[in-house]
Amino acid sequence: MRRTAIIGLDGMPFGLIKNLAGNGTMTHTNRLIKEGTFRQMASSIPEISSVAWSSIITGVNPGKHGIFGFTDLALGTYRLTFPNFKSLKAPPFWERKEGERSVILNVPSTFPARPMNGVQVAGFVALDLERATYPPSLVPWLEGIGYRVDVDSQTAHQSLDLFLRNLDRTLQARIATYRYLWDKEKWDIFMLVFTGTDRLAHFLWDAYEDEEHRYHTAFLNHLHQIDQVIGEIAQRVADEDVLILLSDHGFEALKSDVYVNFFLREQGFLKVERDPPRRLQDMAQETLAFALDPGRIYVNLQGKYPQGSVLPQDLESVLEDLADALNALEINGEKVVRRLYRKEELYEGPWFDRAPDLVVLANEGFNLRGSLQARQLYGKGAFTGKHSQADAFLIVRGTHGLEATPDHPCVSNIVSIMDRLRQRRQ
């Protein structure tokens, strides 16, 4: 029986992997590019891991799978919730094909793990290893090797050397787990996601771009180590098997964080009862619109929210006013907004009403934030890189590339997402 191996590189841009494959850093990946199909993909909108990976593993848009961001609003309230695997309203591919056994390792937003035909170790955000793992009997082994669900990103705020050591330890435990499960389990689908690539790019994108940077070699070395694993897996899958490499979004240099709720306050769309506000419940009833990360804007509609002030017949004019204000937003002479999407342009399905009314896609270098506590329109913290939407990547090596087993849920999910997003760009 033909098997499928999937390797995810969280946040790996098409341009970066093409560059490193060509300059000798990722030689095994370069071989796969030459042997298979290599394409640029657009990410989800917004371009964040929880939305993108949920779309990849289900093959449907957020209106059908129900994940619109790392945070959401409890129905009929301003209370923030944190969606997890229980919130996913469409089944992932490993639950859809009877008789196939899967190993699913470190896929984001799949916590808590649930019973399945195979093995799962959930990725971030996972609150504890016990609930991240199925079957539970695997937990002692994972604890014994010092398995980490995620890199401790807080170390980067203390010391980049400490962060890189933590990044490497996390990677080595991930590799050890893949090798153990690959050999121990009988499987039809094996999916492994590396998320340290995203953490590395957030804190050290400048190290990639600057060859004189102190950590330039460390940046390349991390990706070289992953490339060695890619080469190892490529050797271990049979010629008739399908091997897929992909990312959920891309990356680019960060110019500035932009605080959308601060902007909405400046423009009179958002008003607060206390200053600074600590939570959305501190908004005044006169509020017309508010934002959640990253650039998701919700109109404060009467009947939908406890203090909704916008009448349904006024929704269109509020959306038009928001669009005018956002399209005019500039920082240091540069326009912040690339494009605004109405929710009907992006989403369809039974969870459509939970979608944001507007989603803002930023121009290059601008990172949209939803913090209510911001005391300024823009600024910059420890990150040097940010997510980008238009340059995820896909590599497929199989008997017929993307045509291999077209009815297989792994391949069909990815192809359907890629085709739909390509059409949206045109």
N, C-alpha and C positions, 0 to 999 in steps of 0.2 A: 504493500500500500504506500502511495506517495505521501511523504510527510512534509510539513511546513515549519520552517524556523524563521522567526521574526526577531530582528534586533532593532530596538529603538534608541535613538540618540537625542535626548531631550534638548531642544533649543539649537540643534545643529543646522546652520544655514547652508543652503545649496552652494553659495559662493565659497564658503570656508572649506567645506569638504572637497569641493572641486580643486581648490588651491592646494590643500594638504595632500590630496591624492596624487597631484601632479609633481609636487616638489620632493617626494621621497619620505615624507612624514608618515603617510598612511598608504603604504605600498599594497597591502592586501585589499584595501578598499579600492584602490586604483585598478587592481586586477578584476574585481567584481564589476566595476564600471565598464570595463572593456568587454567583459563576458556577457553582461546582461543589459537591462534597460535602465537608463539614468535620466530622471526627469526632475524639473523644478515643480514644486507644489505651492499653492497658496494655503495658508493656515485657516483656522476658524476665525470668526469675527465675534467677539474680541479674540485676540491671538494669545490665549493663555492655556496652560497645560490641562486644567480640569475640563475645559470645554473641548479642546482639540483631541485629547486622548479618548474622551467619552464618545466623540464622533467617530474616531478611528475604530474603536472596538465594537461599536454598534452599527456603524454604517448609515446613521441617520442624523438629522440636524437637531439642535437643541430644543426646538419645538416638539420633537418626538421623544428625545431622551431626557429632557427636563433639567439639564445642567447649563446654566447661563454664566457662571462665574465661580470663583472660590468662595464667595459669599452670596447670599440671597436674602430675600425678605420672607418671613413667615406670613402665610396668607392672611391678608386683611390687616396687617400690622406694619409698624416700622422696625420691628425687632429683627436683627441680623441673625441668620442661621448659617451653618457651615455644611453644605451638601456633601454627602459621602456616597459610598457604593449603594447604600440602601435607598438613596434618592434617585438613582438611575432608573428611568422608567422604561427603557428598552433593553432587551437582553444582549450581553456581549456575545461575540461569536462562539466562544467556548461553551456556551450553554445552549446553543441552537442546533448542533449536529449530534444526534444520538450515536452512541458507540465510539466516538472519538475521545481519546484521553489527552489532556492538556497539562502542560506545566507553564504557569503564568507568574513571572518573576519581576517584581518592582514596577508594575504599571501604575502610574499616578491615578489617584482618585478611585482606587478599588478597595479601600478600607471601609468597613471590616470585611475580611475574607469570609466567604460563605461556602457551604458544602458544594462540591463539584466532582466531576469525574476526572480526578487528577490532583495536582498540587498547586497551591497559590501562596505566594508571599506578597502581600500588598505593598504598593509604593506610597509615597507621601500623598496626602497628609495622613499618617498612621499614628495613633496615640500610644499604642503599645504593641510589642511584638506578638504577644499571645493572640490578640484578636486579629492581627494582620496575617496570621498563618493558618492554612488548612492543608493537611490535617494537623491537629494540635501536637501530635507525636513528633513533628519535625522541630518544634520549638527548642528543646534541649540541645539539639545539634547546632542550631543557629546561634544560640547563646554561647555555646562552647567555642565557636570561632570568632566571637565578637561581632556578629552581624549587626549592621546599622541600617535602619530603614532609609535614613537620609543623612546627608552631611550636616554637621553642626555649623550652620552658617554664621552663628554669632561669633565664632572664633575669628572670622575675617575682620570683625570690628576691633578685635584686640591685636591680632598679628596675622599678616598674610602668610608668614612661614608656618604658623600654627594651623591656619586654615588649609594650607596645601598638604600638611601631614595628615590632617583629618580626612581630607579628600582622598588621599592615597589609601589610607586604612579602610575607608568605606568601599573603595573600588576593589581592593584585594579580597575583602570578604564577599563582595558581590560575585567576583570571578570564581572564588572557591565554591560558592553555592551553586552557580550555574554548572560547574564541572561535576559536582556531587549529584545533582538532580538529573543531569543529562545521562549519566551512567546508571544511576540507581533506578530511575523510573522508566517504564515503558510508555511512550507517548506518540501521539500523532501530530500535535502542535506544540511547539516550544517557543515561548515569547519572553524575551529578556530586554528590559529597558535600562539604559544608563542615564541617570539623572544628574550625576556630577558634572556633566557637560554644561548643563544650564547654570549651575552654581559657579562654575569656573568662568563662564562668559559674563555673568553679572558683575563679578568682582574684578576680573582681570581681562576684560576685552581690550583695554588699552595695551596690555602686555602682548596680545596677539598682533595688534597693528604696529607696534613699535619694536623693531628688532633689537634696539639698544636697551629695551626695558629690562630691569633686573629679573623679572619673572617670565621673560619671553620663552626661554628654554623650558621652564617648568610647564608652561601652557602647552607647548608642543609635545612634551613628554607624556602628559596625561592622555592626549589623544593618540599618541603612538602606542601606549599601552592598550588602549581600547582597540586599536587597529590590530594588534597582535591577537586579541580574542576573536575579532572578526575573522581573521585568517584561520584561526584554529577551528572555528565553527564551520567555515566554508570548506575546510578539509574533511570535516566529520559528517557532513550531509552528503547523501548519495547524488549521483548525477540526475536521477529522476525526481529528486526532491525539489521543493521550491524554497529559495532563500530570499527574504525581504529585509532590506534596511530602510529605515525612514526616520524622519523627525516630525515633531508636532508643530513647530514654528521655527523661525529663524532668529537671528540676532544682528544688532548693529550698535554703533557707538551711541552713548547717551549724551545728549547736549544738556537736557534739563528735564526735571520733573515738573509737571504742570498740575496744579491743584484745582480740579474742576469745581468743587463746591465753593471754594473761595471766589472763583470767577462768577459762579451763579449768584453769590451774595453781592458781589460788586455790581452786577447787572440788575439786581432787584428781583431775581427769580426765587431766591431762597432767603427766608427771614428766620431769625432764631429768638427764642425766649431767654436764653442765657448765652453769654459770650465770655470765653469761647464755648461752643457747644461740645458736649462729650459724646453724644449719641444722636441718632435720628429723631428720637422722641423729644429732643430739645428744640425741634423746629417749631416755628409759629404757624398758626393756621393759615396765614396769608401766603405761605410758601406755594409757588407755582410748580417748581421742579427741583429735584435733588439728584445726586449722582452716587453710584457705587463704582468701585474699581472694576475694570480700568476704562473709564469713559462710557459707562452705561448710565443713561439718563432716564429718569422716571418722572412722568407728569403726575402731580399730586391731585389725582382725579377724585372727584366727589363720588362716594359710593364704593370706591375701591380701597381707600385708605381712611383711617380713623378721623383725620382732620383734613380730608380732601377739600380743596377750595376751587378746583377747576371744574366747571360744569361740562358735561359731555359735548354740548354744542360749541364750547369754546376751545376744545382740544386742538383743533386744527390751527387756530390762530396762535395758540401758545407754542405749538411745534414750529410754526413759521418764525415766530419771534426768537425762539431758541436757535434755530438754524441761522438766522441773520446775525445774531450775536456771536455764535461760535465761529462762523465763517470769517468774521472780521477780526478774530483774536490773533494778535501778533505778539511775539516776544523778540526783542532786539531786531525788529524789522523783518522777522520771518513768520510766515503764516503757520499756525500750530496745526490746523485741521486740514487733512488731505481729503476726507470725504465723510459725509454723514449718511447713516443708514436708518430709514424707518424700519420698525420691526417687521413689517410685512414684506420687506425686501430680503430679509435674512431667514425668517422662521416660518414654519408651518407645522401643524400638528396639534394634538390635544392639549399641549402645555403652552400654546401660543400666548394666552392671556398673562402668563407669568413673565413674559419677556420684557426687557426694557423698551421704552417707547422710542428712544434714539440710541444708536451706538456710534461713538465717534472714533474714526480711524485717524490717527495722528500722522503728521508728516515726519520724515526721517529725523531721528534724534530726540523727539519729544515723547516723554513717558507720562501718560495720563493717570492721575491718582485721585481717589475719592475721599481722602481724609477730610473729616469735618474740622479737625483741630488746627489745620494749617493757618498760619498768620500772614502768609504772603502768597502771591500768585504762582511763583516758580522758585526753584532752588535745586540743589543737588546734594545727595548724600554719598554713601560709600560706593554705590554702584557706578561702574564705568560702561556697562553695556545694558541694553534693553531688548525686549522681544521685538521682532519684526514679523509682518504678516505675509509678505509676498514671496518668501524664499525658503520655505521648507524643502526637503528633498525626498526622493524615493528611488531606491535601487531594487530591481527584481531580477534575480537569476533563477532560471528554471528552464524546462525543456522548450517553452515557447514564450519566455518573458512574461509580460502582462497577460498573455493569452493562456497561460498555464492554469489548468483547473479553474475556468472562469466561474463555475458554480460553487467553488470553495468559499466559505464566508470570509476567510482572512483576505483573500485576493479581491473578491467582489466588493467588500467594504471599502478597501483602500482605493480601488479604481473608481467606484461610484463617488466617493468624496472628492477625489482628484478631478474627475470630469466635471462635477457640479461646480467646484470652485474655479476651475479654469473658465467655464462659461460665464461665471459671475464677473470675472476680471475683464472679459471682452466687451 
